[in-house]
Amino acid sequence: MLRKLSPLVLTLLAFGSTPAFAAESAPVTSAHDTATLVTDRDSVTAGGDLHVGLRLQLKPGWHTYWLNAGDAGEPPTLKTTASGAMTGQSESISFPTPVRISEGGLMSYAYTGDVLLPQTLKLEGKAGEVTLKAHAEWLVCAATCVPESGDFSLTLPSGNAAPNSAAEGPLFVKAAQASPMPSPFAATTTSDATLTLSGQGLSGESVSRAWFMPSVTGVIDQVAPQKLEVSQGKVSLGLHWIDAAHKPATLDGIVVLQDQAGQQTALWVSTSPGTEAAGQRAGAGVTLPVAGVASSATAPSHTALWQLVIFAFLGGLILNLMPCVFPVLAMKAFSLARLGGSHRHEQISSALAYMTGVMGSFAALGVAMIVLRSVGSAAGWGFQFQSPVFVLGVAWLLVMMALNLLGVFEVTAGRLGQDVTPRHGIWGDMLTGLLAVVVATPCTAPFMGAAIAAALGGPAWAGLMLFLAMGFGLASPYVAIATIPFLARHMPKPGAWMAILKQVLAFPLLGTAVWLFWVACVQRGAMILPVGLGGAVALGLAAWLFGLTQREAMIRGATPWVVIGRAVAVVVVLLAGASLVRVADSEAASPSFVAHSENGVVAYSPDRLASLRDAGKPVFIDMTAAWCITCMVNERVALQAAPVQKAFAARGVTYMKGDWTNRDETISAYLRAHERDGVPLYVYYAPHKEGVILPQILTVSEVLDVLK
């Protein structure tokens, strides 16, 4: 019986000893994905190219990364070698077009699902069996990130199989279809980071959406909105350089054009800033393979713009209630009292002058911010208070105004030696409006966040309109009181009480100056305090000397002592101003006040935020600044309240602060990612959830509600 079965057994043994050939290797499996090495055909031809690839079958919710992983992550690597009758080494991976994943203020370029990362093997040698060996490393992420690797082996016989003839061939076809094609359009980038494609076939009827993904990180702000403008033969994307002073030599990456139906065309572009890419002029006469759609808007619609104008007006109106504006409002209250017995035309003239000062200052501030943004700066609302020179300058101005209210000197009209009288006219009201805007910028009010973001992200004319609307909102209460007859009739009449009120109003100004001296110390350390306080004392001396000469001039005229006194006052003022040069050259204090302000507070870091969220930890983000009074009030009233602190501890919430007192591009990027251009910004991340933005004016109940 055994002798009869021997031929069959021998046949089976012979079959089993024949090498097994396949176009896919044995898998490397984890809890997150299955990885294999695949080829597009199951045999090889001498001297031909072989397409191989790393196939990752990712579990739902997991992703891996592109050539540029984005703000976090690492790109996959694959090294393949061939040995046997033919030898060869792989080229780099031909990455298909990725998808964008924006989360937590970070941008990732990634792949999900069943993805193939292909490469080409150039084989040399004679016909015969070939063995492929490959080592791959990749990172997979979901709530957490896990580094993975694998070693793969695949043996292919000699043969004449056609490309993509194996069972895995369709994977290579799909990857090729998903890969970007060389751009047929002329591509340029300008100094303000505008990327433009030009050529026939581009129009508002063929492009509804577009975005750019750079080939390397650290060049542009990857989470910043990319403003799209489409015209006949041209598509432009407004990007944002990370460092406008050090633009890259070339800008490479993928531009994705999408129609209304979602059909996409991915184009690979390579440009030098300010120049047209070489070899890109073949775009003439090319028609995009996308359906016609309506033209994309380059500015807000009239309805949306007017909604934003209303938001801007309401934000400026509510700004009158913010604590930073109180000192100036006190001065305006004194002005109203002074006008109580004035003629109607004087009341209206004063109101219009104050409104002109406010709106003109808002317009100037808006123009400055728009211009700075256009050249790549990260300037946001209150940006000028990030300069300690500006902070000390405003503090000294407030000290001088307080001394004026206390009667140390007067702002007068007339020439030296003539009778002089205090100036309370048009220019005084306009200067008060200017000061109101200066001291208001450390604060933000409800509705202002959306309005400022729209003003800086849209056309310049629309932005200027929104800033003017905010200025009108700030000035409107005083204008209403002074111009509406019913309100004007009920203003208090001037009297002896006004002299006392005038002196009382000096102390809110001095208190504000003290706060600004503290802000300067936070920015540049305690060594700046002698400069700030010393300058204030010097200016006080100059004001006292000037006041003495005023009284002397009223009695005896322009005597030599008057001239000498005023000359000394001018010299003292110039010396105080010169001391600011050392402040400008000083370095920022380290660490920030956020890092050591309270126990249990974590300084903001994108990496730390990402790791906490990946671990499923709840995080409360507080973007703040020492010069932001609204931020300070919210901390005292809401965030440091016992019920909130108890809720943070009970839920294991990480309280993370970002300090924007000095310029910080990382915090600026986070603010822009949430469509904000100033502080405060409060965001709560529940475990494995997207962030929830809280109001800019906090209460204990609002914080407790979002924690629930």
C-alpha positions, 0 to 999 in steps of 0.5 A: 500500500505504501509502495502504491502511494509513493508516487503521489506522496513524491508528487505532493512533496515536489510541489511543496518544495517549489517556491511560492510566488506572490505579489504581496508579502506576509503582513505585519499586523498591529492593533492599528493597521496591517502593513504589507509590501506589494508589487504591481506584477507577479513576475519580473523582466530583465532590465525593466522597472518594477513598481513596489509599495508599502500598503497600509490598511489603517483601522478607522480613526487612524492616519499616517502622514505625507512627505510633509507631516505638517505641524506634528508627525513624521513621514513614512520611510521605505527602503527596498533592495532586490537580490538574486538574478537581478539587483536594484535599490528603490527610489524615494516614495512617490507620495499621493495627494494627502488630506488635510486634518486641522485639529487643536491649532495644528495642521496635518497632511495625512492618509486614512483607510487603505493607502499605498505608498509606491516607489520604483525599483530599477533592476539590472542583471539577467533573467531569473528569480528576484528576492525583494527585502524591505524595511519600513517605518511609519507613524500612526495617530489617532487619540495617541501616536504610535511609531511602527516598523516592519521588515518584509520579504517577497520573491518573484520569478522571471517572466513577462507579466504586464505592469499592473497585471497582479491582483494588487495592480489596481492599488498602483493605478489608484495611487497614480491617479491620486498623485499630483501632476506637474502644474501646466500653469505659470506659478508665482509667489510674491513677497507678501506670500501670494501664490498665483497660477496663471493660464487658460482654463482657470476661471471662476467657472472651474474653481470653487475651492483651492488650497496649498500644501507645502512640501516642507514645514516651517515655511508658511503658517499651515493653519492660517486661512488661505484667501482665494481669489479667482478671475479669468485666467488666474487663481491666487491664494493668500498665504502667510510666511512664518518669517517674512524676513527670511523667505525660502529660496523656493516654494514647493508643494501641491495646489488642489483645485476643487469644483462645486461637486467636490472633484479635485485636481492636484498640481505640483508647483515649484516657484521662487518668491517673486518670480515665475516658476521655470518651465510652467508656461505650458499652461496656455490653452489647458482646460481643467478637468473640473466642472463649471461652478460659480465664481468664488467671492473675493470680498464678503457679500453686502449682507455679510459685510453689514452684519460685520459692521453691526458687530464692529459698532456693538463691539466699540459700544461695549468697549466703553464698559471695559475697565481699560477705558474707565480713566478716559471716560472719567475725563469725558464725564468732566468734559460733559460737566464743563459743557453743561452750561455751554451753548448748543453749538459748543456741545455739538462741536465738542462731541464731533471733535471727540468722535473725529479723534476716536474714529481717526485713531481707529482708522490709523490703527486699522491701516497700520495692522492691515499694512503689517499683515500684508508684509507678513507680520503677525500683528493683532489687536493690541499689538503695540502694547507688546512694545515696552517702549510704547507701554512706558510712553503711554504710562508717562503720558498718563502721568503728565495728564494727571499732573495737568488735572492736579493743576501742576501746569496747564495746556494753554493757548497764547504766546509766551508773555501774553495772558494764557488760558487753559485750552478746552477746545476742539484740539483738546477733544480730539486728543482725548479721543486719541487717548481713549483709543490708545488705552482701549486697545488692551481690551476687547469686547464681545462682537469685536473678535469676529469683526477684527478677524474679518477686518484683517482677513478681507479686502483693505477697504472692508477692513477700514470700514469695520475699524471706523464702525468700531470707532463710531461705537466707542464715541457714540455715547458721548456724541448722543449725550452732547447732541440729543437735546433732551440729554443735553438739557439734563447735563449738570451745570458747571460750578465750584465742584468741578475743581474738586472733580478735576483733581479726583480724576487724576488718580484713575490716570495714575493708577493706570500708569502704575499698571503699565509700569508693571506690564513693562516689568513683565516684558523686560524684567525688574531692571526696567523699573528705574527707567520707568519711574525715573522717567516719570519723576523727570517728567514731573520735574519738567511739568512743575518747571513749566507750571512755574514759568506759566505763572511767572509769565502771567505776572511778569511776562517773558523774563529770563527766568521763564526762558531758562525754566522752560529750556530746562524742562525741555532738556529734561523731557528729551533726556527722559525720551532718550532713556527709551533707547535702552529699553528698545534694545533690551531683551524680553524677560524670561520666563513669562509671568504665565509660567510662574503666576499660579501653581498648577498652571502650564505654559502653552505649548502646541506639542504639550497640548497635542500630547494631552489631547492624545492622552484624553486629558481635558484642557482649558486654554487661556490666551492672555497678556499682562497688558490685557485688563479684560484678561486680568479681570476674567482671571480674578472674577471667573477663572480663579474663583473657588467653584471653578478651581474646584471643578478643574481639580475634580475633572483633572483639567489642565489649565494651560496659559499662553502669554502674548505680553511679548510677541510670540508667533506660536500664540499668534498662529493659535489665535489665527487658527481660531479666527481671532486677532487678539486676547483674551481667547478661552478654549475648552477641550473635553476628552477626545472632543473638538475645542469649544470657544468661550465668550471674551467676558467670563462668568463663573457659571459660563465656565462651569457650564462648558466643563459639564 
